[in-house]
């Protein structure tokens, strides 16, 4: 049976996007992420069928790090939820 789906464009979190990414690869379906920011989606877990239209956690974390470099503070505490995107954001900020 041929697959009629050609493109998936969900607005979902990074954990769900990782699962969709695997399905897109398996079924050769274009996957456009519009909200999942985990760097791995277009980095380590990237495939030829995935595209991004949003920031990555690296983009966002770099911006925060650059801002904080202009301040006199030298200790930072990151409080994030335990999800793929937040783990990625913490790693990128460090």
Backbone as XML, in Angstrom:
<?xml version="1.0"?>
<chain id="A" units="angstrom">
  <residue number="1" name="UNK">
    <atom name="N" x="0.838" y="-1.174" z="0.000"/>
    <atom name="CA" x="0.000" y="0.000" z="0.000"/>
    <atom name="C" x="0.884" y="1.238" z="0.000"/>
  </residue>
  <residue number="2" name="UNK">
    <atom name="N" x="0.641" y="2.148" z="-0.900"/>
    <atom name="CA" x="1.435" y="3.366" z="-1.003"/>
    <atom name="C" x="0.986" y="4.377" z="0.041"/>
  </residue>
  <residue number="3" name="UNK">
    <atom name="N" x="1.941" y="5.117" z="0.566"/>
    <atom name="CA" x="1.662" y="6.129" z="1.574"/>
    <atom name="C" x="1.212" y="7.417" z="0.891"/>
  </residue>
  <residue number="4" name="UNK">
    <atom name="N" x="0.039" y="7.946" z="1.264"/>
    <atom name="CA" x="-0.475" y="9.179" z="0.679"/>
    <atom name="C" x="0.045" y="10.431" z="1.373"/>
  </residue>
  <residue number="5" name="UNK">
    <atom name="N" x="0.615" y="10.288" z="2.555"/>
    <atom name="CA" x="1.135" y="11.436" z="3.293"/>
    <atom name="C" x="2.478" y="11.836" z="2.693"/>
  </residue>
  <residue number="6" name="UNK">
    <atom name="N" x="2.615" y="13.120" z="2.371"/>
    <atom name="CA" x="3.857" y="13.614" z="1.778"/>
    <atom name="C" x="4.624" y="14.530" z="2.714"/>
  </residue>
  <residue number="7" name="UNK">
    <atom name="N" x="3.890" y="15.220" z="3.610"/>
    <atom name="CA" x="4.519" y="16.193" z="4.506"/>
    <atom name="C" x="3.810" y="16.199" z="5.853"/>
  </residue>
  <residue number="8" name="UNK">
    <atom name="N" x="4.610" y="16.334" z="6.925"/>
    <atom name="CA" x="4.081" y="16.479" z="8.279"/>
    <atom name="C" x="4.614" y="17.806" z="8.815"/>
  </residue>
  <residue number="9" name="UNK">
    <atom name="N" x="3.710" y="18.689" z="9.274"/>
    <atom name="CA" x="4.119" y="19.985" z="9.825"/>
    <atom name="C" x="3.402" y="20.185" z="11.165"/>
  </residue>
  <residue number="10" name="UNK">
    <atom name="N" x="3.858" y="19.503" z="12.217"/>
    <atom name="CA" x="3.191" y="19.654" z="13.514"/>
    <atom name="C" x="3.838" y="20.761" z="14.344"/>
  </residue>
  <residue number="11" name="UNK">
    <atom name="N" x="3.090" y="21.315" z="15.261"/>
    <atom name="CA" x="3.646" y="22.220" z="16.260"/>
    <atom name="C" x="3.661" y="21.431" z="17.557"/>
  </residue>
  <residue number="12" name="UNK">
    <atom name="N" x="4.775" y="20.769" z="17.803"/>
    <atom name="CA" x="4.860" y="19.841" z="18.925"/>
    <atom name="C" x="6.161" y="20.042" z="19.683"/>
  </residue>
  <residue number="13" name="UNK">
    <atom name="N" x="6.302" y="19.322" z="20.777"/>
    <atom name="CA" x="7.538" y="19.442" z="21.547"/>
    <atom name="C" x="8.638" y="18.567" z="20.955"/>
  </residue>
  <residue number="14" name="UNK">
    <atom name="N" x="9.837" y="18.701" z="21.486"/>
    <atom name="CA" x="11.002" y="18.019" z="20.918"/>
    <atom name="C" x="10.947" y="16.506" z="21.059"/>
  </residue>
  <residue number="15" name="UNK">
    <atom name="N" x="10.394" y="16.020" z="22.169"/>
    <atom name="CA" x="10.324" y="14.567" z="22.358"/>
    <atom name="C" x="9.429" y="13.921" z="21.305"/>
  </residue>
  <residue number="16" name="UNK">
    <atom name="N" x="8.271" y="14.508" z="21.057"/>
    <atom name="CA" x="7.369" y="13.988" z="20.031"/>
    <atom name="C" x="8.001" y="14.163" z="18.647"/>
  </residue>
  <residue number="17" name="UNK">
    <atom name="N" x="8.674" y="15.288" z="18.442"/>
    <atom name="CA" x="9.326" y="15.543" z="17.161"/>
    <atom name="C" x="10.395" y="14.492" z="16.860"/>
  </residue>
  <residue number="18" name="UNK">
    <atom name="N" x="11.094" y="14.016" z="17.879"/>
    <atom name="CA" x="12.092" y="12.958" z="17.664"/>
    <atom name="C" x="11.427" y="11.686" z="17.142"/>
  </residue>
  <residue number="19" name="UNK">
    <atom name="N" x="10.267" y="11.360" z="17.696"/>
    <atom name="CA" x="9.543" y="10.176" z="17.227"/>
    <atom name="C" x="9.051" y="10.372" z="15.794"/>
  </residue>
  <residue number="20" name="UNK">
    <atom name="N" x="8.528" y="11.557" z="15.499"/>
    <atom name="CA" x="8.078" y="11.853" z="14.133"/>
    <atom name="C" x="9.258" y="11.810" z="13.166"/>
  </residue>
  <residue number="21" name="UNK">
    <atom name="N" x="10.394" y="12.294" z="13.615"/>
    <atom name="CA" x="11.610" y="12.290" z="12.805"/>
    <atom name="C" x="11.949" y="10.866" z="12.338"/>
  </residue>
  <residue number="22" name="UNK">
    <atom name="N" x="11.850" y="9.921" z="13.245"/>
    <atom name="CA" x="12.135" y="8.520" z="12.896"/>
    <atom name="C" x="11.127" y="7.989" z="11.875"/>
  </residue>
  <residue number="23" name="UNK">
    <atom name="N" x="9.850" y="8.321" z="12.057"/>
    <atom name="CA" x="8.821" y="7.890" z="11.100"/>
    <atom name="C" x="9.029" y="8.534" z="9.728"/>
  </residue>
  <residue number="24" name="UNK">
    <atom name="N" x="9.412" y="9.806" z="9.733"/>
    <atom name="CA" x="9.660" y="10.510" z="8.468"/>
    <atom name="C" x="10.778" y="9.827" z="7.696"/>
  </residue>
  <residue number="25" name="UNK">
    <atom name="N" x="11.833" y="9.433" z="8.392"/>
    <atom name="CA" x="12.953" y="8.732" z="7.750"/>
    <atom name="C" x="12.506" y="7.381" z="7.203"/>
  </residue>
  <residue number="26" name="UNK">
    <atom name="N" x="11.788" y="6.638" z="8.021"/>
    <atom name="CA" x="11.350" y="5.302" z="7.637"/>
    <atom name="C" x="10.421" y="5.323" z="6.425"/>
  </residue>
  <residue number="27" name="UNK">
    <atom name="N" x="9.506" y="6.299" z="6.387"/>
    <atom name="CA" x="8.497" y="6.355" z="5.325"/>
    <atom name="C" x="8.790" y="7.387" z="4.239"/>
  </residue>
  <residue number="28" name="UNK">
    <atom name="N" x="9.962" y="8.039" z="4.341"/>
    <atom name="CA" x="10.390" y="9.045" z="3.350"/>
    <atom name="C" x="9.357" y="10.155" z="3.188"/>
  </residue>
  <residue number="29" name="UNK">
    <atom name="N" x="8.975" y="10.737" z="4.339"/>
    <atom name="CA" x="7.991" y="11.811" z="4.394"/>
    <atom name="C" x="8.696" y="13.081" z="4.863"/>
  </residue>
  <residue number="30" name="UNK">
    <atom name="N" x="8.423" y="14.201" z="4.227"/>
    <atom name="CA" x="9.000" y="15.469" z="4.653"/>
    <atom name="C" x="8.426" y="15.855" z="6.017"/>
  </residue>
  <residue number="31" name="UNK">
    <atom name="N" x="9.303" y="16.198" z="6.943"/>
    <atom name="CA" x="8.908" y="16.612" z="8.287"/>
    <atom name="C" x="9.453" y="18.021" z="8.521"/>
  </residue>
  <residue number="32" name="UNK">
    <atom name="N" x="8.550" y="18.979" z="8.726"/>
    <atom name="CA" x="8.935" y="20.364" z="8.996"/>
    <atom name="C" x="8.567" y="20.672" z="10.438"/>
  </residue>
  <residue number="33" name="UNK">
    <atom name="N" x="9.563" y="20.939" z="11.263"/>
    <atom name="CA" x="9.286" y="21.274" z="12.656"/>
    <atom name="C" x="9.176" y="22.782" z="12.798"/>
  </residue>
  <residue number="34" name="UNK">
    <atom name="N" x="8.072" y="23.229" z="13.381"/>
    <atom name="CA" x="7.835" y="24.660" z="13.535"/>
    <atom name="C" x="7.966" y="25.126" z="14.983"/>
  </residue>
  <residue number="35" name="UNK">
    <atom name="N" x="8.203" y="24.196" z="15.894"/>
    <atom name="CA" x="8.281" y="24.596" z="17.291"/>
    <atom name="C" x="9.230" y="23.769" z="18.140"/>
  </residue>
  <residue number="36" name="UNK">
    <atom name="N" x="9.616" y="22.594" z="17.689"/>
    <atom name="CA" x="10.511" y="21.735" z="18.465"/>
    <atom name="C" x="11.935" y="22.252" z="18.326"/>
  </residue>
  <residue number="37" name="UNK">
    <atom name="N" x="12.543" y="22.662" z="19.440"/>
    <atom name="CA" x="13.826" y="23.355" z="19.386"/>
    <atom name="C" x="15.057" y="22.499" z="19.664"/>
  </residue>
  <residue number="38" name="UNK">
    <atom name="N" x="14.909" y="21.251" z="20.075"/>
    <atom name="CA" x="16.093" y="20.447" z="20.413"/>
    <atom name="C" x="17.080" y="20.427" z="19.236"/>
  </residue>
  <residue number="39" name="UNK">
    <atom name="N" x="18.325" y="20.770" z="19.532"/>
    <atom name="CA" x="19.363" y="20.821" z="18.495"/>
    <atom name="C" x="19.518" y="19.504" z="17.752"/>
  </residue>
  <residue number="40" name="UNK">
    <atom name="N" x="19.293" y="18.410" z="18.436"/>
    <atom name="CA" x="19.531" y="17.099" z="17.839"/>
    <atom name="C" x="18.643" y="16.822" z="16.622"/>
  </residue>
  <residue number="41" name="UNK">
    <atom name="N" x="17.504" y="17.492" z="16.521"/>
    <atom name="CA" x="16.602" y="17.235" z="15.391"/>
    <atom name="C" x="17.236" y="17.568" z="14.048"/>
  </residue>
  <residue number="42" name="UNK">
    <atom name="N" x="18.051" y="18.601" z="14.020"/>
    <atom name="CA" x="18.759" y="18.943" z="12.783"/>
    <atom name="C" x="20.261" y="18.804" z="12.967"/>
  </residue>
  <residue number="43" name="UNK">
    <atom name="N" x="20.649" y="18.140" z="14.050"/>
    <atom name="CA" x="22.060" y="17.885" z="14.333"/>
    <atom name="C" x="22.311" y="16.382" z="14.318"/>
  </residue>
  <residue number="44" name="UNK">
    <atom name="N" x="22.511" y="15.818" z="15.488"/>
    <atom name="CA" x="22.861" y="14.395" z="15.619"/>
    <atom name="C" x="21.791" y="13.457" z="15.057"/>
  </residue>
  <residue number="45" name="UNK">
    <atom name="N" x="20.516" y="13.806" z="15.214"/>
    <atom name="CA" x="19.424" y="12.937" z="14.747"/>
    <atom name="C" x="18.865" y="13.355" z="13.390"/>
  </residue>
  <residue number="46" name="UNK">
    <atom name="N" x="19.547" y="14.258" z="12.713"/>
    <atom name="CA" x="19.027" y="14.795" z="11.440"/>
    <atom name="C" x="18.987" y="13.726" z="10.348"/>
  </residue>
  <residue number="47" name="UNK">
    <atom name="N" x="18.069" y="13.926" z="9.436"/>
    <atom name="CA" x="18.023" y="13.098" z="8.231"/>
    <atom name="C" x="17.576" y="13.991" z="7.082"/>
  </residue>
  <residue number="48" name="UNK">
    <atom name="N" x="17.607" y="13.485" z="5.894"/>
    <atom name="CA" x="17.312" y="14.301" z="4.709"/>
    <atom name="C" x="15.863" y="14.752" z="4.612"/>
  </residue>
  <residue number="49" name="UNK">
    <atom name="N" x="14.996" y="14.247" z="5.463"/>
    <atom name="CA" x="13.578" y="14.589" z="5.394"/>
    <atom name="C" x="13.134" y="15.607" z="6.441"/>
  </residue>
  <residue number="50" name="UNK">
    <atom name="N" x="14.037" y="16.043" z="7.301"/>
    <atom name="CA" x="13.656" y="16.972" z="8.373"/>
    <atom name="C" x="14.151" y="18.387" z="8.066"/>
  </residue>
  <residue number="51" name="UNK">
    <atom name="N" x="13.260" y="19.363" z="8.330"/>
    <atom name="CA" x="13.567" y="20.774" z="8.137"/>
    <atom name="C" x="13.059" y="21.545" z="9.345"/>
  </residue>
  <residue number="52" name="UNK">
    <atom name="N" x="13.709" y="22.656" z="9.636"/>
    <atom name="CA" x="13.351" y="23.454" z="10.812"/>
    <atom name="C" x="12.986" y="24.877" z="10.388"/>
  </residue>
  <residue number="53" name="UNK">
    <atom name="N" x="11.924" y="25.439" z="11.012"/>
    <atom name="CA" x="11.559" y="26.835" z="10.753"/>
    <atom name="C" x="11.594" y="27.654" z="12.042"/>
  </residue>
  <residue number="54" name="UNK">
    <atom name="N" x="12.155" y="27.082" z="13.098"/>
    <atom name="CA" x="12.193" y="27.762" z="14.390"/>
    <atom name="C" x="13.634" y="27.822" z="14.900"/>
  </residue>
  <residue number="55" name="UNK">
    <atom name="N" x="13.813" y="28.539" z="16.000"/>
    <atom name="CA" x="15.110" y="28.563" z="16.659"/>
    <atom name="C" x="15.487" y="27.173" z="17.135"/>
  </residue>
  <residue number="56" name="UNK">
    <atom name="N" x="16.751" y="26.988" z="17.416"/>
    <atom name="CA" x="17.207" y="25.787" z="18.109"/>
    <atom name="C" x="17.505" y="26.180" z="19.549"/>
  </residue>
  <residue number="57" name="UNK">
    <atom name="N" x="17.671" y="25.194" z="20.402"/>
    <atom name="CA" x="18.048" y="25.499" z="21.778"/>
    <atom name="C" x="19.414" y="26.173" z="21.799"/>
  </residue>
  <residue number="58" name="UNK">
    <atom name="N" x="20.282" y="25.814" z="20.869"/>
    <atom name="CA" x="21.595" y="26.446" z="20.788"/>
    <atom name="C" x="21.488" y="27.930" z="20.486"/>
  </residue>
  <residue number="59" name="UNK">
    <atom name="N" x="20.607" y="28.301" z="19.555"/>
    <atom name="CA" x="20.396" y="29.721" z="19.241"/>
    <atom name="C" x="19.941" y="30.489" z="20.478"/>
  </residue>
  <residue number="60" name="UNK">
    <atom name="N" x="18.947" y="29.956" z="21.122"/>
    <atom name="CA" x="18.360" y="30.634" z="22.279"/>
    <atom name="C" x="19.356" y="30.687" z="23.448"/>
  </residue>
  <residue number="61" name="UNK">
    <atom name="N" x="20.014" y="29.585" z="23.730"/>
    <atom name="CA" x="20.955" y="29.541" z="24.847"/>
    <atom name="C" x="22.157" y="30.447" z="24.594"/>
  </residue>
  <residue number="62" name="UNK">
    <atom name="N" x="22.628" y="30.499" z="23.359"/>
    <atom name="CA" x="23.744" y="31.372" z="23.022"/>
    <atom name="C" x="23.365" y="32.829" z="23.292"/>
  </residue>
  <residue number="63" name="UNK">
    <atom name="N" x="22.146" y="33.212" z="22.922"/>
    <atom name="CA" x="21.692" y="34.586" z="23.154"/>
    <atom name="C" x="21.700" y="34.928" z="24.634"/>
  </residue>
  <residue number="64" name="UNK">
    <atom name="N" x="21.197" y="34.013" z="25.461"/>
    <atom name="CA" x="21.194" y="34.246" z="26.904"/>
    <atom name="C" x="22.628" y="34.325" z="27.438"/>
  </residue>
  <residue number="65" name="UNK">
    <atom name="N" x="23.477" y="33.420" z="27.010"/>
    <atom name="CA" x="24.863" y="33.409" z="27.480"/>
    <atom name="C" x="25.573" y="34.710" z="27.109"/>
  </residue>
  <residue number="66" name="UNK">
    <atom name="N" x="25.366" y="35.192" z="25.887"/>
    <atom name="CA" x="25.966" y="36.455" z="25.459"/>
    <atom name="C" x="25.468" y="37.622" z="26.308"/>
  </residue>
  <residue number="67" name="UNK">
    <atom name="N" x="24.193" y="37.630" z="26.629"/>
    <atom name="CA" x="23.634" y="38.675" z="27.484"/>
    <atom name="C" x="24.269" y="38.629" z="28.867"/>
  </residue>
  <residue number="68" name="UNK">
    <atom name="N" x="24.333" y="37.439" z="29.461"/>
    <atom name="CA" x="24.860" y="37.321" z="30.819"/>
    <atom name="C" x="26.356" y="37.625" z="30.898"/>
  </residue>
  <residue number="69" name="UNK">
    <atom name="N" x="27.074" y="37.487" z="29.799"/>
    <atom name="CA" x="28.499" y="37.841" z="29.798"/>
    <atom name="C" x="28.703" y="39.337" z="30.020"/>
  </residue>
  <residue number="70" name="UNK">
    <atom name="N" x="27.683" y="40.137" z="29.734"/>
    <atom name="CA" x="27.793" y="41.586" z="29.922"/>
    <atom name="C" x="27.471" y="41.999" z="31.356"/>
  </residue>
  <residue number="71" name="UNK">
    <atom name="N" x="27.078" y="41.062" z="32.183"/>
    <atom name="CA" x="26.700" y="41.347" z="33.567"/>
    <atom name="C" x="27.830" y="40.931" z="34.510"/>
  </residue>
  <residue number="72" name="UNK">
    <atom name="N" x="27.844" y="41.473" z="35.712"/>
    <atom name="CA" x="28.930" y="41.139" z="36.651"/>
    <atom name="C" x="28.772" y="39.772" z="37.329"/>
  </residue>
  <residue number="73" name="UNK">
    <atom name="N" x="27.634" y="39.121" z="37.141"/>
    <atom name="CA" x="27.386" y="37.855" z="37.827"/>
    <atom name="C" x="28.232" y="36.746" z="37.210"/>
  </residue>
  <residue number="74" name="UNK">
    <atom name="N" x="28.702" y="35.836" z="38.023"/>
    <atom name="CA" x="29.511" y="34.723" z="37.522"/>
    <atom name="C" x="28.957" y="33.355" z="37.899"/>
  </residue>
  <residue number="75" name="UNK">
    <atom name="N" x="27.893" y="33.317" z="38.665"/>
    <atom name="CA" x="27.240" y="32.051" z="39.020"/>
    <atom name="C" x="25.839" y="32.063" z="38.455"/>
  </residue>
  <residue number="76" name="UNK">
    <atom name="N" x="25.467" y="30.938" z="37.820"/>
    <atom name="CA" x="24.137" y="30.839" z="37.231"/>
    <atom name="C" x="23.534" y="29.499" z="37.617"/>
  </residue>
  <residue number="77" name="UNK">
    <atom name="N" x="22.252" y="29.493" z="37.844"/>
    <atom name="CA" x="21.521" y="28.273" z="38.149"/>
    <atom name="C" x="20.446" y="28.096" z="37.087"/>
  </residue>
  <residue number="78" name="UNK">
    <atom name="N" x="20.417" y="26.952" z="36.490"/>
    <atom name="CA" x="19.412" y="26.664" z="35.473"/>
    <atom name="C" x="18.323" y="25.789" z="36.079"/>
  </residue>
  <residue number="79" name="UNK">
    <atom name="N" x="17.107" y="26.223" z="35.954"/>
    <atom name="CA" x="15.963" y="25.456" z="36.449"/>
    <atom name="C" x="15.085" y="25.160" z="35.237"/>
  </residue>
  <residue number="80" name="UNK">
    <atom name="N" x="15.121" y="23.922" z="34.802"/>
    <atom name="CA" x="14.370" y="23.515" z="33.614"/>
    <atom name="C" x="13.534" y="22.285" z="33.899"/>
  </residue>
  <residue number="81" name="UNK">
    <atom name="N" x="12.491" y="22.122" z="33.124"/>
    <atom name="CA" x="11.707" y="20.893" z="33.198"/>
    <atom name="C" x="12.533" y="19.758" z="32.592"/>
  </residue>
  <residue number="82" name="UNK">
    <atom name="N" x="12.213" y="18.545" z="32.924"/>
    <atom name="CA" x="12.973" y="17.386" z="32.453"/>
    <atom name="C" x="12.400" y="16.879" z="31.131"/>
  </residue>
  <residue number="83" name="UNK">
    <atom name="N" x="12.637" y="17.627" z="30.075"/>
    <atom name="CA" x="12.194" y="17.277" z="28.728"/>
    <atom name="C" x="13.379" y="17.403" z="27.775"/>
  </residue>
  <residue number="84" name="UNK">
    <atom name="N" x="13.234" y="16.860" z="26.590"/>
    <atom name="CA" x="14.321" y="16.879" z="25.607"/>
    <atom name="C" x="14.805" y="18.294" z="25.313"/>
  </residue>
  <residue number="85" name="UNK">
    <atom name="N" x="13.879" y="19.212" z="25.061"/>
    <atom name="CA" x="14.287" y="20.577" z="24.725"/>
    <atom name="C" x="15.021" y="21.252" z="25.874"/>
  </residue>
  <residue number="86" name="UNK">
    <atom name="N" x="14.499" y="21.109" z="27.092"/>
    <atom name="CA" x="15.113" y="21.768" z="28.237"/>
    <atom name="C" x="16.474" y="21.169" z="28.563"/>
  </residue>
  <residue number="87" name="UNK">
    <atom name="N" x="16.629" y="19.860" z="28.413"/>
    <atom name="CA" x="17.947" y="19.243" z="28.616"/>
    <atom name="C" x="18.936" y="19.778" z="27.599"/>
  </residue>
  <residue number="88" name="UNK">
    <atom name="N" x="18.497" y="19.875" z="26.366"/>
    <atom name="CA" x="19.346" y="20.395" z="25.305"/>
    <atom name="C" x="19.713" y="21.857" z="25.565"/>
  </residue>
  <residue number="89" name="UNK">
    <atom name="N" x="18.744" y="22.654" z="25.993"/>
    <atom name="CA" x="18.999" y="24.070" z="26.294"/>
    <atom name="C" x="20.016" y="24.221" z="27.418"/>
  </residue>
  <residue number="90" name="UNK">
    <atom name="N" x="19.907" y="23.393" z="28.450"/>
    <atom name="CA" x="20.870" y="23.447" z="29.548"/>
    <atom name="C" x="22.274" y="23.110" z="29.070"/>
  </residue>
  <residue number="91" name="UNK">
    <atom name="N" x="22.388" y="22.065" z="28.280"/>
    <atom name="CA" x="23.696" y="21.676" z="27.753"/>
    <atom name="C" x="24.293" y="22.782" z="26.885"/>
  </residue>
  <residue number="92" name="UNK">
    <atom name="N" x="23.456" y="23.396" z="26.055"/>
    <atom name="CA" x="23.938" y="24.460" z="25.174"/>
    <atom name="C" x="24.369" y="25.687" z="25.964"/>
  </residue>
  <residue number="93" name="UNK">
    <atom name="N" x="23.635" y="26.025" z="27.012"/>
    <atom name="CA" x="23.976" y="27.196" z="27.817"/>
    <atom name="C" x="25.314" y="26.996" z="28.517"/>
  </residue>
  <residue number="94" name="UNK">
    <atom name="N" x="25.535" y="25.787" z="29.031"/>
    <atom name="CA" x="26.795" y="25.497" z="29.728"/>
    <atom name="C" x="27.954" y="25.627" z="28.771"/>
  </residue>
</chain>
